[in-house]
Amino acid sequence: MTDPIRDEWYPVALVSQLPQGDRDTLLLGEPIRVTLQDGQPMVTASGRVLRSQARYGHVWTSLGSPTRPLFDIPEADQPGRRLVDVGLVRVKCSPLRAVENFLDIAHFPFVHTDILGAEPHTEVGRYDVAIRDEVDEVWATKVQFYQPQAAKSAAGGITTEYMYRVPAPTVSVLYKTCPPRPGEWDVITLFVQPLTETLCEVWPWMALFDDTTPLTDLIHFQQTIFLQDRSILENQQPSLLPLDPGLEIPTRADLTSVAYRRWLKRRGYTYGAQLVAA
Amino acid sequence: MTDAWTPVALARDLPRLGVVPLCVDGIDIALWRSASGRVAAWADRCPHRGMRLSHGFVRGEALSCIYHGWSYGSEGQCLRIPAHPDLTPPEAIRVPVFQAIESGGVVWVAPKTTDAMPPAVGGTALRSLTVDAVVDWAASGFTLSSAVARGELSGVAMTILVQPLPNGRFALHALADSAAPAALIEASRGLEALRRQAEVALA
């Protein structure tokens, strides 16, 4: 019997931080411990050893029996990329709200003012959204937005092109035009660890073409962005993500969010979600 | 019934372009004042994504949500969706609006529609403070009628408006029948003593 929630892979720690000590944390409300065993990450829940693996800088685990492998990010193995562990931001919100916010560009001018967006450049043009059945992922492509400072490496305002991908219910991968390397995409991910239905830890991770910006600056840039997002995420009502229409009003700019909610419902992924009838 | 109205702030503490969160009768409210000085009390939730409007910003006569900048006019109707600047927002997108009025130097809110007016009060706006206990008005020589307590503090005649807050707390909005600075300082100390008494009695 498969369980669409417990059988998922979840990020629970940074591999690079494990030598500093065990990490006691929560996954889907259950206490777990992440530790090093003979140099390899090990995750236990009440003494039971869980399936785990180290990938994309993080330890991934599952409380159940995953029916599919961890999603692939081919760019992670591409030579020349700099892999950046950003750390974690704890947010008092549904893990699904955190992912949905990451998929949203219309908030840039108001929440990330003068960094990822600025008035009067508020318009969100048409973009393409699809649930790709062959991989069972949500994809948004041809997303364009004017940004005053798109990345730490950007000198001035540019129109940035984005692609968004949701390969797992609590993961989003963002592909973004890479100013120093035209033709390539910078990869910025959001790995979300659901502690409970209304509390999560957000682990951003990056695979960039940027050999010059100091690590501290890269991390500070991402932390600034996520702390701005947190002030939104902790003040949405209801805190659970509504999967059925009615409680909230989407527009054309929200098509990625609409597809994400539909995809979650189809997969039966309801942890951190609410159905209107409930 | 004047009970329909809850005193929520001294009028001078809500500046133009200001917006603050409130909870009245269990309803979350965004209280704000427009550039022209109009006071409004709305449901504290943007219908787009459920963000609290009390985190928003006021421009002119409209309140905007801080999340995506959707702005709403005086009747709560959506005026503008910045992601789609050429779109006229559908009528159906609106924020529930409650009655709010400024009277006697106090802002009053009525979550349920009423034809009544708030009680007539007046005086010099002294200050608002919160109390983590129920004040025994009679023991302090005050008479309490619905939300209005009248009595004396340090020899100054006072009108104190009582606003119930969540979790058994109260906000007191104090008006003094004097404008003399020395008298107001004494009355302010008297108000703090009243609070201390109430909270110590509870402990």
HADDOCK unambig.tbl for C-alpha pairs under 7 A between the chains (distance, minus, plus):
assign (segid A and resid 106 and name CA) (segid B and resid 68 and name CA) 5.96 0.50 0.50
assign (segid A and resid 106 and name CA) (segid B and resid 83 and name CA) 5.84 0.50 0.50
assign (segid A and resid 107 and name CA) (segid B and resid 67 and name CA) 5.53 0.50 0.50
assign (segid A and resid 107 and name CA) (segid B and resid 68 and name CA) 4.57 0.50 0.50
assign (segid A and resid 110 and name CA) (segid B and resid 66 and name CA) 5.99 0.50 0.50
assign (segid A and resid 110 and name CA) (segid B and resid 67 and name CA) 6.15 0.50 0.50
assign (segid A and resid 110 and name CA) (segid B and resid 68 and name CA) 6.13 0.50 0.50
assign (segid A and resid 110 and name CA) (segid B and resid 69 and name CA) 6.35 0.50 0.50
assign (segid A and resid 111 and name CA) (segid B and resid 66 and name CA) 6.84 0.50 0.50
assign (segid A and resid 111 and name CA) (segid B and resid 67 and name CA) 6.21 0.50 0.50
assign (segid A and resid 122 and name CA) (segid B and resid 82 and name CA) 5.45 0.50 0.50
assign (segid A and resid 122 and name CA) (segid B and resid 83 and name CA) 5.27 0.50 0.50
assign (segid A and resid 123 and name CA) (segid B and resid 82 and name CA) 6.15 0.50 0.50
assign (segid A and resid 123 and name CA) (segid B and resid 83 and name CA) 4.16 0.50 0.50
assign (segid A and resid 123 and name CA) (segid B and resid 84 and name CA) 5.51 0.50 0.50
assign (segid A and resid 123 and name CA) (segid B and resid 85 and name CA) 6.42 0.50 0.50
assign (segid A and resid 124 and name CA) (segid B and resid 83 and name CA) 4.96 0.50 0.50
assign (segid A and resid 124 and name CA) (segid B and resid 84 and name CA) 6.61 0.50 0.50
assign (segid A and resid 232 and name CA) (segid B and resid 51 and name CA) 6.92 0.50 0.50
assign (segid A and resid 232 and name CA) (segid B and resid 67 and name CA) 6.75 0.50 0.50
assign (segid A and resid 235 and name CA) (segid B and resid 51 and name CA) 5.81 0.50 0.50
assign (segid A and resid 235 and name CA) (segid B and resid 52 and name CA) 5.85 0.50 0.50
assign (segid A and resid 236 and name CA) (segid B and resid 50 and name CA) 4.98 0.50 0.50
assign (segid A and resid 236 and name CA) (segid B and resid 51 and name CA) 4.30 0.50 0.50
assign (segid A and resid 236 and name CA) (segid B and resid 52 and name CA) 6.22 0.50 0.50
assign (segid A and resid 237 and name CA) (segid B and resid 45 and name CA) 6.98 0.50 0.50
assign (segid A and resid 237 and name CA) (segid B and resid 50 and name CA) 4.79 0.50 0.50
assign (segid A and resid 237 and name CA) (segid B and resid 51 and name CA) 6.27 0.50 0.50
assign (segid A and resid 238 and name CA) (segid B and resid 50 and name CA) 6.79 0.50 0.50
assign (segid A and resid 248 and name CA) (segid B and resid 47 and name CA) 5.57 0.50 0.50
assign (segid A and resid 248 and name CA) (segid B and resid 48 and name CA) 5.09 0.50 0.50
assign (segid A and resid 248 and name CA) (segid B and resid 49 and name CA) 5.51 0.50 0.50
assign (segid A and resid 248 and name CA) (segid B and resid 50 and name CA) 6.81 0.50 0.50
assign (segid A and resid 249 and name CA) (segid B and resid 47 and name CA) 6.21 0.50 0.50
assign (segid A and resid 249 and name CA) (segid B and resid 48 and name CA) 4.57 0.50 0.50
assign (segid A and resid 249 and name CA) (segid B and resid 49 and name CA) 6.93 0.50 0.50
assign (segid A and resid 250 and name CA) (segid B and resid 48 and name CA) 6.34 0.50 0.50
assign (segid A and resid 253 and name CA) (segid B and resid 83 and name CA) 6.64 0.50 0.50
